[in-house]
């Protein structure tokens, strides 16, 4: 969050110099060609819109996309969904 702290100081007029490009290199590792967050990294989460806004002004990166884990589908739920779909097709 070092870059964010520098940006925050700038927008609150505590620092007169704007921060340089966003630098996520210290908090990212590359896995399967994608930047992912290092475990225990000093980081904060922002919306995609906020990222796009800040990145369009300051540049830098890499972009780290956090995705919630996908829960496994239980077989009983899948069968119920299929059953409902079949019942609606008959109407």
Buried (B, 14 or more C-beta within 10 A) or exposed (E): EEBBEBBEBBEEEEBEEEBEEBBBEEBBEEEEEEBBBBEEBEBEEEEEEEBEEBBEEBEBBBBBEEEEEEEEEEEEEEEEEEEEEEEEEEE
